[in-house]
């Protein structure tokens, strides 16, 4: 039974990962969209994003990453030109390829020239929409290099209820590689499990990195301490049997993650217990 479950879980993970790779290969063969440009006034800046208001009163959020060409500081109320690749999903903010300041803020111009600037409508007179602010917060959360998270899981072979915590570190090497070491504790009818998992994940580039949902695959070594206890009352008294084992195995995992932090994950273990885990978690 255990071998069959491992084979089934392995086949599912391999099939899903293969389908994702094939889909990405097909998408990569399509022509890349041309860059678009947008001009407007900066109304909000953060470490990983900038919000620009156009002359038509439209607020647009752009994601800033390590590949964005930009000045060291982007002051509010400065006039900018943003070059970006459009996204297919309106809920997915575009990543800026370049941010160019075309005019400094009016206050800075006045300080340099000594002139009194002509009165202009204050940016605060038209607040940033709540939906754009919420998107800004989710992008800032997603861009953190160190995140804590919690998880709960249902495991098979043996049947366990599991919960735990993890950290997410990165990205490393490129924007899609993260380390996610985690600790899990499991309780079952006969088995208690303490698992140390040293895992890494790779975000599959099937869609824009800033999309609301993204798919990832990963794996890593596992160090599992399991205790099995069996107690039975007989005519001759109580039979109590306990066994403590240490297993060193390797985990394979596939999951989907929401930009706001929630994720769903399927994990299979080789050479250790449990065989399959269905995990629900959240990254803060």
Backbone torsions as a table, in degrees:
resi	resn	phi	psi	omega
1	UNK	NA	-45.3	-179.3
2	UNK	-62.7	-43.7	179.1
3	UNK	-63.5	-39.9	179.7
4	UNK	-63.9	-42.0	179.1
5	UNK	-64.7	-40.0	178.8
6	UNK	-64.1	-42.9	179.3
7	UNK	-64.3	-41.0	179.1
8	UNK	-64.2	-45.5	-179.9
9	UNK	-64.6	-40.9	178.0
10	UNK	-62.9	-42.3	179.2
11	UNK	-64.1	-41.0	179.3
12	UNK	-62.7	-46.5	-179.5
13	UNK	-63.6	-42.1	-179.9
14	UNK	-65.4	-42.9	179.9
15	UNK	-63.8	-43.6	-179.9
16	UNK	-65.9	-42.8	179.6
17	UNK	-66.1	-39.2	178.7
18	UNK	-64.5	-41.9	178.3
19	UNK	-61.4	-39.8	179.4
20	UNK	-66.1	-41.5	-179.8
21	UNK	-66.2	-41.7	178.8
22	UNK	-63.6	-42.5	178.9
23	UNK	-62.8	-39.4	178.5
24	UNK	-66.9	-38.5	178.7
25	UNK	-63.9	-38.5	178.3
26	UNK	-67.4	-39.1	179.2
27	UNK	-68.2	-35.4	-178.5
28	UNK	-67.7	-19.8	179.9
29	UNK	-81.0	-15.1	179.1
30	UNK	-78.0	156.3	-177.8
31	UNK	-67.9	138.6	178.4
32	UNK	-76.4	137.6	179.3
33	UNK	-66.4	151.0	179.5
34	UNK	-74.7	157.4	178.8
35	UNK	-70.5	142.3	173.3
36	UNK	-110.3	166.7	179.2
37	UNK	-132.7	151.1	178.4
38	UNK	-143.2	137.2	178.7
39	UNK	-117.4	143.5	179.4
40	UNK	178.8	-165.8	-177.6
41	UNK	-107.8	134.3	178.9
42	UNK	-74.3	124.8	178.4
43	UNK	-111.0	-16.1	179.3
44	UNK	-160.9	136.2	176.5
45	UNK	-129.0	146.8	176.5
46	UNK	-144.7	-179.4	-176.7
47	UNK	-62.4	-37.3	-173.4
48	UNK	-120.0	10.2	-177.6
49	UNK	-157.3	162.0	174.0
50	UNK	-143.8	139.1	177.9
51	UNK	-108.8	127.9	-177.2
52	UNK	-119.2	135.9	175.9
53	UNK	-107.4	123.9	-178.9
54	UNK	-81.5	171.0	178.7
55	UNK	-65.8	-19.4	177.2
56	UNK	-85.9	1.3	179.3
57	UNK	84.0	18.7	179.2
58	UNK	-94.3	131.7	177.6
59	UNK	-98.3	126.1	-178.7
60	UNK	-127.8	128.9	176.6
61	UNK	-96.9	135.0	175.9
62	UNK	-120.1	140.2	177.0
63	UNK	-88.2	136.3	176.5
64	UNK	-108.9	127.5	177.1
65	UNK	-130.0	-171.2	-174.8
66	UNK	-67.8	-17.1	179.8
67	UNK	-94.8	-3.4	-179.8
68	UNK	-76.6	126.2	174.5
69	UNK	-83.0	118.4	-174.0
70	UNK	-157.1	160.8	174.3
71	UNK	-70.6	165.0	-177.6
72	UNK	-62.2	-38.0	175.8
73	UNK	-129.0	143.8	177.0
74	UNK	-119.0	96.1	-175.4
75	UNK	-72.2	149.6	175.2
76	UNK	-67.2	148.7	-178.8
77	UNK	73.0	4.4	173.4
78	UNK	-77.5	149.9	175.0
79	UNK	-87.1	130.3	-176.1
80	UNK	-133.4	159.3	170.3
81	UNK	-121.9	125.6	-176.3
82	UNK	-114.1	127.7	173.0
83	UNK	-101.0	132.7	-174.3
84	UNK	-155.5	163.3	174.0
85	UNK	-98.7	120.6	-178.5
86	UNK	-61.6	150.9	176.4
87	UNK	-106.7	156.2	-179.0
88	UNK	-81.2	-22.0	-176.6
89	UNK	-106.2	123.0	179.7
90	UNK	-60.4	-26.3	179.8
91	UNK	-81.8	-4.4	179.4
92	UNK	-100.5	112.0	-178.8
93	UNK	-70.3	140.6	179.4
94	UNK	-75.1	152.2	175.3
95	UNK	-91.5	127.6	-178.4
96	UNK	-74.1	128.3	172.9
97	UNK	-79.8	-35.3	179.6
98	UNK	-155.6	143.4	174.1
99	UNK	-123.5	120.9	-178.2
100	UNK	-118.4	129.0	176.6
101	UNK	-84.6	117.6	-179.5
102	UNK	-93.7	-22.7	177.6
103	UNK	-156.5	134.2	179.3
104	UNK	-71.3	170.2	178.3
105	UNK	-60.7	148.3	-179.4
106	UNK	-55.9	-37.1	-179.4
107	UNK	-63.4	-37.1	179.5
108	UNK	-70.0	-38.9	177.2
109	UNK	-62.4	-42.3	179.7
110	UNK	-64.9	-37.7	179.6
111	UNK	-66.5	-34.8	-179.2
112	UNK	-76.3	-36.3	-175.7
113	UNK	-94.3	-17.5	-176.9
114	UNK	77.1	9.4	-179.8
115	UNK	-95.1	157.0	175.5
116	UNK	-86.4	119.2	-177.1
117	UNK	-67.3	146.6	176.1
118	UNK	-65.1	142.0	-179.1
119	UNK	-61.8	131.9	178.2
120	UNK	-126.8	153.1	179.2
121	UNK	-59.3	130.3	179.7
122	UNK	-69.8	145.7	179.6
123	UNK	-63.1	-32.7	-177.1
124	UNK	-68.7	-17.2	-179.2
125	UNK	-63.3	-25.9	178.4
126	UNK	-124.0	93.1	-174.3
127	UNK	-63.9	153.7	176.8
128	UNK	-66.9	132.8	179.7
129	UNK	-55.8	147.3	-178.0
130	UNK	-60.8	-35.0	-179.9
131	UNK	-64.6	-37.2	179.0
132	UNK	-70.5	-39.7	176.9
133	UNK	-63.1	-40.7	178.3
134	UNK	-63.9	-40.4	176.9
135	UNK	-64.4	-38.3	177.7
136	UNK	-61.3	-43.1	179.7
137	UNK	-65.5	-39.5	-180.0
138	UNK	-67.7	-35.3	177.2
139	UNK	-67.3	-41.1	178.2
140	UNK	-62.8	-40.8	178.0
141	UNK	-64.7	-41.7	-178.7
142	UNK	-66.8	-28.8	-174.8
143	UNK	-86.7	-2.9	179.8
144	UNK	-63.9	138.6	179.6
145	UNK	-83.3	-13.0	178.3
146	UNK	-137.4	120.1	-178.5
147	UNK	-133.8	145.5	174.0
148	UNK	-103.7	153.5	-179.8
149	UNK	-152.4	164.4	176.8
150	UNK	-126.4	160.2	-177.2
151	UNK	-151.8	152.6	171.2
152	UNK	-134.9	150.1	-173.8
153	UNK	-148.9	154.9	170.1
154	UNK	-115.3	125.2	-174.4
155	UNK	-114.8	151.8	177.2
156	UNK	-121.4	145.1	176.4
157	UNK	55.6	73.3	-0.4
158	UNK	-83.3	165.1	178.5
159	UNK	-76.4	120.3	-176.5
160	UNK	-139.8	151.0	164.1
161	UNK	-103.5	127.9	-172.6
162	UNK	-126.5	149.2	171.4
163	UNK	-146.3	160.7	-177.1
164	UNK	-175.5	-168.8	-179.1
165	UNK	-141.9	159.3	-178.8
166	UNK	-150.9	166.0	170.3
167	UNK	-121.8	147.9	174.8
168	UNK	-118.5	122.3	-177.1
169	UNK	-117.9	142.4	176.9
170	UNK	126.8	-169.9	13.0
171	UNK	-79.0	158.5	176.1
172	UNK	-119.4	144.3	174.8
173	UNK	69.3	-51.9	172.5
174	UNK	-146.8	-176.3	-172.3
175	UNK	-74.5	-3.5	-172.3
176	UNK	-113.4	-0.8	-174.6
177	UNK	-108.8	126.7	-178.6
178	UNK	-134.6	151.0	169.7
179	UNK	-98.2	136.6	-179.2
180	UNK	-138.5	69.3	174.9
181	UNK	-67.8	146.0	-175.8
182	UNK	-150.3	158.6	177.4
183	UNK	-121.4	131.6	-179.6
184	UNK	-129.8	141.8	176.5
185	UNK	-123.0	129.7	-177.5
186	UNK	-124.4	144.3	179.4
187	UNK	-129.6	134.3	177.3
188	UNK	-139.0	-175.5	-178.5
189	UNK	-64.9	-38.4	-178.0
190	UNK	-119.5	-16.6	-169.1
191	UNK	-122.9	137.3	169.7
192	UNK	-118.9	133.9	-172.3
193	UNK	-129.2	137.7	171.0
194	UNK	-124.1	116.0	-173.0
195	UNK	-120.1	130.1	171.7
196	UNK	-108.7	114.3	-175.5
197	UNK	-113.8	121.6	-179.1
198	UNK	-105.2	81.2	-169.3
199	UNK	-108.6	155.1	170.6
200	UNK	-126.6	152.2	-179.2
201	UNK	-129.0	150.3	177.9
202	UNK	-125.9	119.5	178.3
203	UNK	-73.8	117.9	-179.2
204	UNK	-70.3	124.0	-175.2
205	UNK	-79.6	59.7	179.8
206	UNK	-84.7	-22.2	178.3
207	UNK	-144.8	-175.0	-179.4
208	UNK	-61.7	143.6	-178.0
209	UNK	-62.3	-26.0	-179.2
210	UNK	-94.4	9.7	178.8
211	UNK	-63.9	156.8	-176.5
212	UNK	-64.6	-37.6	177.6
213	UNK	-120.5	139.0	176.7
214	UNK	-137.1	155.6	-177.8
215	UNK	-109.9	143.3	-178.4
216	UNK	-141.3	159.0	175.7
217	UNK	-135.3	159.4	-179.5
218	UNK	-178.1	-165.4	-179.1
219	UNK	170.6	-178.7	179.0
220	UNK	163.1	168.1	-179.4
221	UNK	-69.7	154.4	-178.8
222	UNK	-133.5	142.0	176.9
223	UNK	-122.1	110.5	-171.2
224	UNK	-118.6	128.2	172.2
225	UNK	-107.0	120.9	-178.9
226	UNK	-124.2	140.5	176.7
227	UNK	-125.4	124.5	178.6
228	UNK	-112.4	131.4	-178.0
229	UNK	-132.1	132.1	-179.7
230	UNK	-129.0	124.9	179.3
231	UNK	-127.8	133.1	179.3
232	UNK	-145.7	135.6	176.3
233	UNK	-87.8	127.8	178.2
234	UNK	-125.9	175.3	177.8
235	UNK	-64.3	-24.3	-177.5
236	UNK	-96.8	5.9	179.4
237	UNK	122.2	-166.9	-177.5
238	UNK	-91.8	133.9	173.7
239	UNK	-104.4	121.5	-177.9
240	UNK	-125.8	116.1	-178.0
241	UNK	-124.2	127.1	178.6
242	UNK	-130.3	145.2	-178.4
243	UNK	-144.1	127.9	178.6
244	UNK	-110.4	124.2	-177.9
245	UNK	-124.8	151.7	171.8
246	UNK	-120.2	120.4	180.0
247	UNK	-117.0	136.6	172.8
248	UNK	-112.1	115.6	-176.1
249	UNK	-132.7	-163.7	179.9
250	UNK	-140.6	133.9	-178.7
251	UNK	-102.2	143.0	171.1
252	UNK	-120.5	136.6	-175.7
253	UNK	-143.3	154.5	177.1
254	UNK	-145.3	136.1	-176.5
255	UNK	-157.3	173.9	173.1
256	UNK	-126.9	144.3	-175.4
257	UNK	-132.4	138.8	176.9
258	UNK	-87.0	147.1	-179.3
259	UNK	-58.3	-35.2	-178.9
260	UNK	-73.0	-18.4	174.4
261	UNK	136.0	-23.2	-178.6
262	UNK	-74.5	145.8	176.7
263	UNK	-144.3	154.2	174.9
264	UNK	-121.5	137.6	-171.5
265	UNK	-143.6	142.3	172.6
266	UNK	-115.1	124.1	-175.5
267	UNK	-126.8	138.3	175.2
268	UNK	-124.8	141.3	-177.7
269	UNK	-114.7	136.5	174.7
270	UNK	-106.9	135.1	177.1
271	UNK	68.5	14.3	178.7
272	UNK	-155.8	173.7	180.0
273	UNK	-106.2	155.4	-9.3
274	UNK	-81.5	171.2	-175.8
275	UNK	-73.5	-46.9	-176.4
276	UNK	-132.9	141.0	174.7
277	UNK	-132.2	134.2	172.5
278	UNK	-107.8	114.0	-166.9
279	UNK	-116.2	139.4	170.1
280	UNK	-123.4	129.5	-176.9
281	UNK	-146.5	178.4	-178.6
282	UNK	-147.8	133.0	174.7
283	UNK	-101.4	122.9	-179.6
284	UNK	-82.3	NA	NA
